[in-house]
């Protein structure tokens, strides 16, 4: 299977890429950071590094074209790229608001828009949007992040209805707190979900038969901090 992953240079995206390659899948790794080249080098010939910004449709279109040319097709998209800026709603700047919404929500829309033609050429496909439990549960200082993740869940649900009869399944994975350096957090907190746990959920979705859509998967840690 050929899978394009955004935000693949670190954290959840990197763990997803590692898990997929371990299972023999081929991966396109899209990220803004040059670190993506190091990740691809570590993963070997099954990985293709792709520099690009998910906020730019042309970067997505170029990434899809490169993946199709390099691996002779595309089977799945994992919309994983995301950022978080957390402050009271009245203290958010318009620039910060746009940055979060354009990355977390518009970026996923662009990914879907760019990938669907390639998936249709394949005859079927899977789109996995890495959302968050913050897409259902608002929290203090989360206005921009909550709005982006609530919106991503709505986008996923509507896209699922649009694409299911075309052979393209759309799935949301909604983890709680994940142990990464996201938004300046310090990794190493054992109570949190591990990036590898999210990767296992992606592998599960990709292993399900095409006759079903596991449309929404919520992941919670068993322990609280």
C-alpha positions in Angstrom: 0.0 0.0 0.0 1.2 3.5 -0.8 0.4 6.1 1.9 1.0 9.9 1.9 1.4 11.3 5.4 1.5 15.0 6.4 3.4 16.3 9.4 5.7 13.3 9.0 9.0 14.7 10.3 8.2 14.2 14.0 5.8 13.1 16.6 2.7 11.2 15.5 3.4 11.5 11.8 6.9 10.0 12.2 5.6 7.2 14.3 2.9 6.4 11.7 5.6 6.4 9.0 7.8 4.0 11.0 4.9 1.6 11.7 3.8 1.6 8.1 7.3 0.9 6.7 7.8 -1.9 9.3 4.7 -3.6 7.8 6.1 -3.2 4.2 4.0 -0.2 3.1 5.5 2.6 1.0 5.2 6.1 2.3 5.4 9.7 1.1 6.5 12.0 3.9 5.2 15.5 3.6 6.6 18.2 6.0 7.9 21.7 6.1 11.0 20.7 8.1 14.2 19.5 6.4 14.1 16.9 9.1 11.9 14.9 6.8 15.0 14.0 4.8 16.6 12.4 7.8 13.4 10.5 8.6 13.2 9.2 5.0 16.9 8.1 5.2 16.3 6.2 8.4 13.3 4.4 6.8 15.1 3.5 3.6 13.8 2.9 0.1 10.2 2.6 1.1 10.1 6.3 2.1 10.0 9.4 -0.1 10.7 12.8 1.5 8.5 15.7 0.3 9.0 19.3 1.4 5.9 21.3 1.5 3.4 23.4 3.4 -0.1 21.9 4.0 -1.5 25.4 3.8 -0.7 25.6 0.1 -2.8 23.6 -2.3 0.0 23.6 -4.9 2.3 21.9 -2.4 -0.2 19.2 -1.9 -0.8 18.7 -5.6 3.0 18.5 -6.2 3.4 15.9 -3.3 0.6 13.7 -4.7 2.1 13.8 -8.2 5.5 12.9 -6.8 4.2 10.0 -4.8 2.2 8.7 -7.8 5.2 9.0 -10.1 7.6 7.4 -7.6 5.4 4.6 -6.3 3.1 4.2 -9.3 0.0 5.2 -7.4 -1.6 6.3 -4.1 -3.8 4.2 -1.8 -4.2 6.3 1.3 -3.8 9.7 2.8 -3.1 10.5 6.5 -3.9 14.1 7.3 -1.7 14.5 10.4 -0.1 17.9 10.3 -1.2 20.2 13.0 -0.2 23.0 15.4 -1.5 24.4 18.6 -1.5 27.9 20.0 -3.2 28.2 23.4 -4.3 31.4 25.0 -7.6 33.1 26.0 -9.8 33.9 23.0 -9.6 37.6 23.4 -5.8 37.4 23.5 -5.4 35.4 20.2 -4.1 37.5 17.4 -5.7 37.3 13.9 -2.4 35.9 12.7 -2.4 33.1 15.3 -6.1 32.3 14.6 -5.4 31.9 10.9 -2.2 29.9 11.4 -4.1 27.3 13.5 -7.2 27.1 11.3 -5.2 27.1 8.0 -2.9 24.3 9.2 -5.3 22.1 11.1 -8.4 22.5 9.0 -7.8 24.1 5.6 -4.6 22.0 5.3 -6.7 18.8 5.7 -9.2 20.0 3.1 -6.4 20.7 0.7 -5.0 17.2 1.3 -8.3 15.6 0.6 -8.8 17.8 -2.5 -5.4 16.9 -3.9 -5.5 13.2 -3.0 -9.0 12.2 -4.2 -8.3 12.3 -7.9 -5.3 9.9 -7.3 -7.4 7.6 -5.2 -10.1 7.5 -7.8 -7.5 6.5 -10.4 -6.6 3.6 -8.0 -10.3 2.7 -7.8 -10.5 2.9 -4.1 -8.7 4.4 -1.1 -8.7 5.6 2.5 -8.4 9.0 4.0 -7.5 9.2 7.7 -7.8 12.5 9.5 -5.9 12.7 12.8 -8.2 14.8 14.8 -8.4 15.1 18.6 -10.8 14.6 21.5 -10.5 18.4 21.5 -12.8 18.2 18.5 -15.6 17.2 20.8 -14.6 18.7 24.1 -13.7 22.4 24.4 -11.3 23.6 27.0 -10.0 26.8 28.5 -7.6 28.7 26.2 -8.4 26.3 23.3 -10.5 28.5 21.1 -8.4 28.3 18.0 -7.4 24.7 18.5 -10.9 23.6 19.4 -12.4 25.4 16.5 -10.0 23.7 14.1 -10.6 20.2 15.5 -14.4 20.6 15.7 -14.2 21.7 12.1 -12.0 18.8 11.1 -14.5 16.4 12.5 -17.3 18.0 10.5 -15.2 18.0 7.4 -14.4 14.3 7.9 -18.0 13.3 8.4 -19.2 15.3 5.3 -16.3 13.9 3.2 -17.2 10.4 4.3 -20.7 10.9 2.9 -19.5 12.4 -0.3 -16.9 9.8 -1.0 -18.1 6.4 0.4 -20.0 5.4 -2.8 -16.9 6.2 -4.9 -14.9 3.6 -3.0 -13.0 6.1 -0.8 -13.4 5.6 3.0 -12.9 8.6 5.3 -11.9 7.9 8.9 -11.3 10.1 11.9 -8.9 9.1 14.7 -9.3 11.2 17.8 -6.6 10.8 20.4 -6.5 12.5 23.8 -3.2 13.8 25.1 -0.3 12.3 23.2 3.3 12.2 24.5 5.1 14.4 22.0 6.7 17.8 21.9 3.5 19.3 20.4 3.0 22.9 21.3 6.1 23.0 23.5 5.2 20.0 25.7 8.0 18.0 27.1 7.9 14.3 26.0 8.4 11.5 28.5 5.1 11.6 30.4 4.2 7.9 30.8 0.5 8.5 31.5 -0.1 9.9 28.0 -1.0 8.1 24.8 2.2 7.2 22.9 2.6 8.2 19.2 3.0 4.5 18.5 -0.6 3.9 19.8 -2.0 6.3 17.2 0.1 4.6 14.6 -1.4 1.2 15.6 -4.9 2.8 15.1 -3.8 3.8 11.6 -2.6 0.3 10.8 -5.9 -1.1 12.1 -7.9 1.2 9.8 -5.8 0.2 6.8 -6.3 -3.5 7.5 -10.1 -3.4 7.6 -12.0 -4.7 4.6 -13.2 -2.2 2.1 -16.8 -3.1 2.8 -16.8 -1.2 6.1 -15.9 2.2 7.3 -14.5 2.5 10.9 -15.5 6.1 10.6 -14.5 7.3 14.1 -12.0 6.0 16.6 -11.4 7.7 20.0 -8.2 7.0 21.9 -7.9 7.7 25.6 -5.2 7.0 28.2 -6.1 4.5 30.8 -4.6 6.6 33.5 -4.9 10.3 34.4 -1.8 12.3 35.2 
